[in-house]
Amino acid sequence: MVRRAGLLSLLLAPLGACTLWSNMLAAKPAADCPPVTRATAWVDQMPRIGSGDHKMIVALSLDDDRAWLLTPVPSGTRGLLTLELSPGGPAVPGHASYREPAGKAKREAISIVCGGVERTRITQITITM
């Protein structure tokens, strides 16, 4: 009886390993995205000395103690700026920011995406003078 159980377990062990291996390959990593606690955007049109460009600035506060990076990604919608939030970058821990020349394109909304999912959308872009 013991021999039969031992032989059966040796025959079935590779099947279990194949199942475990296929489950590991099919598993998708969960997005490690922090909640956005505050999101603001503004266009800095303050008068300046010289011919420096005005900038549009996006700033996020995050419920996390790591530094985060905002990177522009293509969006198919005109007037929409899509920014991908990812770990890293030179930001202060718990914050992320992005700047671009204000004259580049008129932005009507800014979408913050992390892990393939929109986390927040900024629809009010303030003009500072």
C-alpha positions as CSV (number, residue, x, y, z in Angstrom):
1,M,0.0,0.0,0.0
2,V,2.8,2.4,0.9
3,R,4.6,1.6,-2.4
4,R,1.4,2.4,-4.4
5,A,0.9,5.8,-2.7
6,G,4.6,6.7,-3.2
7,L,4.5,5.7,-6.8
8,L,1.3,7.7,-7.3
9,S,2.7,10.8,-5.7
10,L,5.8,10.6,-7.9
11,L,3.6,10.4,-11.0
12,L,1.4,13.3,-10.0
13,A,4.1,15.6,-8.8
14,P,5.1,16.9,-12.3
15,L,1.4,17.7,-13.0
16,G,1.3,19.9,-9.9
17,A,4.5,21.6,-10.9
18,C,3.1,22.3,-14.4
19,T,0.0,23.8,-12.9
20,L,2.0,26.0,-10.5
21,W,4.3,27.1,-13.3
22,S,1.4,28.1,-15.6
23,N,-0.3,30.0,-12.8
24,M,2.9,31.9,-12.2
25,L,3.2,32.9,-15.8
26,A,-0.4,34.0,-16.1
27,A,-0.3,36.1,-12.9
28,K,-0.3,39.9,-13.6
29,P,1.5,42.1,-11.1
30,A,-0.9,44.4,-9.2
31,A,-0.3,48.1,-9.8
32,D,1.4,49.7,-6.8
33,C,-0.3,53.1,-7.1
34,P,-0.8,55.4,-4.2
35,P,-4.0,57.3,-3.7
36,V,-3.8,60.9,-5.0
37,T,-4.7,63.3,-2.1
38,R,-4.4,66.5,-4.0
39,A,-4.0,67.4,-7.7
40,T,-3.5,70.9,-9.1
41,A,-2.5,72.5,-12.4
42,W,-1.7,76.1,-13.3
43,V,-0.1,78.1,-16.0
44,D,2.6,80.5,-14.7
45,Q,2.2,83.7,-16.7
46,M,4.0,85.9,-14.2
47,P,6.1,88.7,-15.9
48,R,9.8,87.7,-16.1
49,I,13.0,89.3,-17.0
50,G,14.3,88.0,-20.3
51,S,12.5,85.8,-22.8
52,G,11.8,82.8,-20.6
53,D,8.8,80.7,-21.7
54,H,5.7,80.5,-19.5
55,K,5.1,77.1,-18.0
56,M,2.2,74.9,-17.2
57,I,2.8,73.1,-13.9
58,V,1.1,70.0,-12.6
59,A,1.6,69.1,-8.9
60,L,0.3,66.0,-7.1
61,S,0.3,65.1,-3.4
62,L,0.2,61.3,-2.8
63,D,-0.5,59.1,0.2
64,D,2.9,57.5,0.0
65,D,6.4,58.0,1.3
66,R,8.3,57.4,-1.9
67,A,9.2,59.8,-4.7
68,W,7.1,59.6,-7.9
69,L,7.5,60.7,-11.5
70,L,5.0,62.0,-14.0
71,T,5.7,61.2,-17.7
72,P,3.6,62.3,-20.6
73,V,2.0,59.6,-22.7
74,P,0.2,60.0,-26.0
75,S,-3.6,60.5,-25.8
76,G,-5.9,60.3,-28.7
77,T,-8.0,63.3,-27.4
78,R,-7.2,66.8,-28.4
79,G,-6.7,69.2,-25.4
80,L,-6.1,66.2,-23.0
81,L,-2.7,65.8,-21.4
82,T,-2.2,62.2,-20.1
83,L,0.5,61.8,-17.5
84,E,1.7,58.3,-16.3
85,L,2.5,58.1,-12.6
86,S,5.4,55.8,-11.8
87,P,7.8,55.3,-8.9
88,G,11.1,57.2,-8.9
89,G,12.3,60.5,-10.1
90,P,13.7,63.6,-8.4
91,A,10.4,64.5,-6.6
92,V,10.1,65.0,-2.9
93,P,8.7,61.8,-1.3
94,G,4.9,61.8,-1.4
95,H,4.8,64.2,-4.3
96,A,5.1,64.3,-8.1
97,S,5.2,67.2,-10.6
98,Y,5.4,67.9,-14.3
99,R,6.2,71.1,-16.3
100,E,5.9,71.9,-19.9
101,P,6.0,75.2,-22.0
102,A,2.6,76.8,-21.8
103,G,2.6,77.7,-25.5
104,K,3.0,74.1,-26.6
105,A,-0.7,73.3,-26.7
106,K,-3.8,74.6,-24.9
107,R,-4.8,72.0,-22.3
108,E,-8.4,71.6,-21.3
109,A,-7.9,68.6,-19.0
110,I,-5.1,66.5,-17.4
111,S,-5.5,62.8,-16.8
112,I,-3.3,61.1,-14.3
113,V,-2.9,57.4,-15.1
114,C,-1.2,54.7,-13.0
115,G,-1.2,51.0,-13.7
116,G,-3.3,51.5,-16.8
117,V,-6.1,53.1,-14.8
118,E,-7.0,56.8,-14.6
119,R,-6.5,57.8,-10.9
120,T,-7.7,61.4,-11.2
121,R,-8.5,64.1,-13.7
122,I,-7.8,67.8,-13.4
123,T,-10.3,69.9,-15.3
124,Q,-9.6,73.3,-13.7
125,I,-6.3,74.8,-14.9
126,T,-5.6,78.1,-13.2
127,I,-3.8,81.0,-14.9
128,T,-1.5,82.9,-12.6
129,M,-0.5,86.5,-13.5
